Amino acid sequence: MPEHISVLLSTVLEVLDPKDSKTYFDGTFGGGGYTKAILNASNCNVIATDRDEYVQQFAKEVKDQYGDRFDFHHAKFSEIKSVLNKTKQYTVDAVILDLGVSNFQLENAERGFSFKRDGDLDMRMGLSDTTALDIIQKYSEKDLANLIYEFGEEPFSRRIAKNIKLHIKEIHTTTDLAEIIHKSVGYHGKTDTATKTFQALRICVNNELGELQSTLKDAVDVLNPGGKIIIVTFHSLEDRIVKMFFKELSLQDNKSKFKLYSKKPIPPTEKEIRFNPKSRSAKLRCLIKL
């Protein structure tokens, strides 16, 4: 079972500053890294969700350790309002989201997230029906090219989409797809040239940007005065959504009920990057309700 290292953990704790009797919403429970650190930091409560059924085993361990202070729901974080209604909590003192893909997902070949391991072209994080294979088979060449360009920011999206559709009958696994991409654009730069296409498909499969936009709006509604929305992003599309949403709420003709924790996003330290290279692209932004 691969270990998952929570990114920007100490920074999240510093920004959140957990207090006794407060209730926090961890929308991306994963291996429970954030949740356990928050529960250890004060005598507070955490309500957590995760769309991935796999993590329920970790949630049980946390429940056994912290009892009534912890409540887990197998749900998307966009279901925050319905989850809080079920708990009869209704409002919280912070909403925390880590938008990265967990090691449990990346390292499991059967999940199809990584082109470094041969597995089914799945990419579902959970609670979704469409797979990555469904998308490349059903989308037209034009629509596939647009998807790869928009969600992957891939400049060679048309060439990649064309070759995918030309060889569609040969593509069944992650390595099949990666091979077509490599033949389309070759190898160049520090990052594998299949990365952006895989990112685009994963975002589409899980409606990641739509989930984020919906959750940001609902998070504002369920936040107590003094509460915080803390988001850790890993690519420019997510960060742009969070940045613009926070900026709009914190300005509003200087009569806003919100303020930014910091003007610029908080990156990982060089020490953390050395310890956990996957944290390199992470950015933390925080919005505070006055």
C-alpha positions in Angstrom: 0.0 0.0 0.0 1.7 3.3 -1.1 2.3 6.0 1.4 0.6 9.3 0.8 2.5 12.4 2.0 0.2 15.4 2.7 1.5 18.5 0.8 2.0 21.8 2.7 0.8 20.1 5.9 2.6 22.5 8.3 1.5 25.5 6.3 -2.1 24.4 6.3 -2.0 24.0 10.1 -0.4 27.5 10.5 -3.0 29.1 8.3 -5.9 27.3 9.8 -4.7 27.7 13.4 -7.2 25.1 14.8 -9.1 26.0 18.0 -10.9 24.0 20.6 -14.6 23.3 19.9 -14.4 24.5 16.3 -15.6 22.3 13.4 -13.6 22.0 10.2 -14.5 20.4 6.8 -11.8 18.4 5.1 -13.2 17.8 1.6 -10.3 15.6 0.4 -9.7 13.2 3.2 -7.4 10.8 1.3 -5.1 9.1 3.8 -6.3 11.4 6.6 -3.1 13.5 6.8 -4.8 16.9 7.2 -7.6 15.5 9.4 -5.3 13.8 11.9 -3.0 16.8 12.1 -6.0 19.1 12.7 -7.5 16.8 15.4 -4.1 16.6 17.1 -3.6 20.3 17.1 -6.7 21.1 19.3 -9.8 19.7 20.8 -11.8 20.4 17.7 -14.0 18.4 15.3 -13.5 17.4 11.7 -16.2 16.4 9.1 -14.5 14.8 6.1 -15.5 13.6 2.7 -13.8 11.8 -0.1 -15.2 10.4 -3.4 -12.7 7.5 -3.4 -14.2 4.4 -1.8 -10.7 3.1 -1.2 -10.0 5.6 1.6 -12.8 4.4 3.8 -10.4 2.0 5.5 -8.3 5.0 6.6 -11.4 6.8 7.8 -12.3 3.9 10.0 -8.9 4.0 11.6 -9.3 7.8 12.3 -12.8 7.2 13.7 -11.5 4.5 16.0 -8.9 6.9 17.3 -10.8 10.1 17.6 -14.4 8.9 18.1 -17.2 11.5 18.0 -14.7 14.3 17.0 -14.5 12.8 13.5 -17.3 12.2 11.0 -16.6 10.7 7.5 -18.9 10.6 4.5 -18.2 8.8 1.2 -19.2 11.8 -1.0 -17.8 14.4 -3.4 -16.7 17.7 -1.7 -19.3 19.4 -3.9 -21.9 17.8 -1.7 -20.8 19.8 1.2 -24.2 21.3 2.0 -26.0 17.9 1.9 -23.3 16.3 4.1 -23.5 19.1 6.6 -27.3 18.8 6.6 -27.0 15.1 7.4 -24.8 15.9 10.4 -27.1 18.8 11.5 -24.0 20.9 11.7 -25.0 23.3 8.8 -22.0 25.6 9.2 -18.2 25.1 9.7 -15.2 27.2 10.7 -13.1 26.2 7.7 -13.2 24.4 4.4 -10.0 22.7 3.4 -9.4 21.1 0.0 -6.2 19.5 -1.3 -6.8 19.1 -5.1 -3.9 16.8 -5.8 -4.1 13.2 -7.0 -3.2 10.9 -4.1 -0.5 8.3 -4.2 -3.1 5.6 -3.6 -4.5 6.6 -7.0 -1.3 7.2 -8.9 0.5 4.1 -7.7 -2.4 1.7 -8.4 -2.1 0.6 -12.0 -5.7 -0.6 -12.1 -6.9 3.0 -11.5 -5.3 4.1 -14.8 -4.0 7.5 -13.6 -0.4 7.1 -14.5 1.2 6.3 -17.8 4.2 4.9 -15.9 2.2 1.8 -15.0 0.3 -0.4 -17.5 -3.4 -0.4 -16.5 -6.9 0.1 -17.7 -7.7 3.6 -19.0 -10.0 4.4 -16.1 -8.9 7.6 -14.2 -12.1 7.7 -12.0 -11.5 9.1 -8.6 -14.8 7.6 -7.5 -18.6 8.4 -7.8 -18.4 8.8 -11.6 -19.4 6.5 -14.5 -17.4 7.7 -17.4 -13.8 6.4 -17.9 -10.9 7.9 -19.9 -11.3 5.1 -22.4 -15.0 6.1 -22.9 -13.9 9.7 -23.7 -11.3 8.9 -26.3 -13.7 6.4 -28.0 -16.8 8.6 -28.0 -15.4 12.1 -28.5 -14.9 13.3 -32.1 -11.4 14.2 -33.1 -12.2 17.9 -32.8 -13.8 17.6 -29.4 -11.0 15.5 -28.1 -8.4 18.1 -29.4 -10.4 20.9 -27.7 -10.5 18.9 -24.4 -6.7 18.2 -24.4 -6.0 21.9 -25.3 -8.4 23.3 -22.7 -7.8 21.0 -19.7 -4.2 20.0 -20.5 -3.0 23.3 -22.0 -1.3 21.1 -24.6 -0.1 23.1 -27.7 0.0 19.9 -29.8 -3.5 18.8 -28.9 -4.7 18.5 -32.6 -1.8 16.3 -33.5 -2.4 14.1 -30.5 -6.1 13.9 -31.0 -5.7 13.0 -34.6 -3.3 10.1 -33.9 -5.5 8.9 -31.0 -8.5 8.6 -33.3 -6.4 7.0 -36.1 -5.2 4.3 -33.7 -8.3 4.1 -31.5 -8.7 0.3 -32.0 -5.2 -0.2 -30.7 -5.7 1.8 -27.4 -6.8 -0.2 -24.4 -4.4 0.7 -21.6 -2.5 3.6 -20.2 0.8 2.6 -21.9 -1.0 2.2 -25.2 -2.2 5.8 -25.0 1.2 7.1 -23.8 2.9 5.4 -26.7 0.6 7.1 -29.2 1.2 10.5 -27.6 5.0 9.9 -27.6 4.9 9.0 -31.3 2.8 12.1 -31.9 5.1 14.7 -30.2 8.2 12.8 -29.3 10.2 13.5 -26.1 11.2 17.0 -25.1 11.6 19.0 -21.9 11.8 17.8 -18.3 8.2 16.7 -18.1 7.0 13.6 -20.0 5.0 14.7 -23.1 2.1 12.4 -22.1 1.5 14.4 -18.9 -0.8 17.1 -20.2 -3.0 14.8 -22.1 -3.4 12.5 -19.1 -4.2 15.5 -17.0 -6.9 16.7 -19.4 -8.6 13.3 -19.5 -8.5 13.0 -15.7 -10.0 16.4 -15.2 -12.8 15.6 -17.7 -13.5 12.2 -16.2 -14.0 13.6 -12.7 -15.4 17.0 -13.7 -12.7 18.5 -11.4 -13.1 22.1 -12.4 -16.9 22.1 -12.2 -16.7 20.4 -8.8 -14.3 23.1 -7.6 -16.4 26.0 -8.8 -19.5 24.6 -7.2 -17.8 23.9 -3.9 -16.3 27.4 -3.7 -19.7 28.9 -3.9 -21.2 26.6 -1.3 -18.3 27.0 1.0 -18.9 30.7 1.3 -22.5 29.9 2.4 -21.6 27.4 5.1 -18.7 29.4 6.6 -19.0 30.9 10.1 -17.7 34.4 10.7 -14.0 34.3 11.1 -13.9 31.1 9.1 -11.5 30.2 6.3 -11.5 28.6 2.9 -8.1 26.9 2.4 -7.3 25.5 -1.1 -4.1 23.7 -2.2 -3.9 23.6 -6.0 -1.4 21.8 -8.3 -2.0 23.3 -11.8 -2.8 26.7 -13.3 -6.4 25.9 -14.2 -7.4 25.1 -10.6 -5.3 28.0 -9.2 -6.8 30.5 -11.7 -10.4 29.5 -10.6 -9.5 29.9 -6.9 -7.5 33.1 -7.4 -10.3 34.9 -9.4 -13.0 33.7 -6.9 -11.1 34.9 -3.9 -10.2 38.2 -5.6 -13.8 38.9 -6.5 -15.1 38.3 -3.0 -12.3 40.2 -1.3 -12.7 43.4 -3.4 -16.4 44.2 -4.0 -15.9 48.0 -3.7 -14.0 47.6 -0.4 -17.2 46.6 1.4 -16.4 43.0 1.3 -17.1 40.6 4.1 -14.0 38.7 3.1 -10.3 39.3 3.0 -7.3 37.4 1.6 -4.9 35.7 4.0 -2.1 36.7 1.8 -1.9 38.5 -1.6 0.2 35.9 -3.2 -0.2 32.1 -3.0 2.0 30.2 -0.5 4.4 27.7 -2.1 6.1 24.8 -0.5 9.6 25.4 1.1 12.7 24.1 -0.6 13.0 21.7 2.2 9.6 20.2 1.5 10.3 20.0 -2.2 13.4 18.0 -1.5 11.6 15.7 0.8 8.5 15.4 -1.4 9.2 16.4 -5.0 5.5 16.1 -5.9 4.8 19.2 -3.8 6.8 21.4 -6.2 3.8 22.7 -8.1 1.6 23.2 -5.1 0.1 26.6 -4.1 -2.0 27.4 -1.1 -4.6 30.2 -1.1 -6.8 31.2 1.8 -9.9 33.4 2.1 -11.1 34.6 5.5 -14.7 35.5 6.3 -14.8 38.7 8.4 
